[in-house]
Amino acid sequence: MTDKKKDFNLEEAFSMLDKTVEKLEKEDISLEESFAEYQKGVELLKLCNDAIDRVEKKVLMLNEKGELNEF
């Protein structure tokens, strides 16, 4: 999983999530296919949440007094 996180691109993940939603919205998708797509979507969401959390932690800045402030 470390390699996935290293090569992870948030914009690409959002695009993949859009495609997953489109597949799930199709009327001719089977139950098995919908479960598989749903599972892929959940995994992508977890990766997205992890990436966003990492970015939020990096967006802390030191002010002039050396204190950490949220950006």
C-alpha positions, -999 to 999 in steps of 0.1 A, spaced: 0 0 0 30 23 5 36 24 -32 0 33 -39 1 62 -15 35 74 -30 21 74 -66 -14 85 -56 -28 115 -75 -59 131 -60 -72 145 -92 -69 111 -109 -87 95 -80 -116 120 -83 -118 112 -120 -119 75 -112 -146 81 -87 -167 99 -113 -164 70 -136 -173 46 -108 -205 66 -101 -213 66 -139 -210 28 -139 -232 24 -109 -259 47 -124 -263 24 -154 -295 5 -154 -279 -27 -170 -253 -32 -143 -255 -65 -125 -256 -68 -88 -222 -84 -87 -207 -57 -109 -223 -30 -87 -208 -45 -55 -174 -46 -72 -176 -10 -83 -189 1 -49 -159 -16 -32 -135 1 -56 -152 34 -48 -149 29 -11 -112 21 -14 -106 52 -35 -125 73 -10 -102 60 18 -71 69 -3 -86 104 -10 -93 110 27 -58 99 37 -43 122 10 -64 152 21 -54 145 58 -17 145 48 -21 178 29 -40 194 58 -12 185 81 14 200 58 -6 233 56 5 242 91 28 273 91 51 287 116 43 323 125 69 349 135 69 337 171 76 301 160 41 289 168 21 266 146 -10 281 130 -35 265 107 -33 281 72 
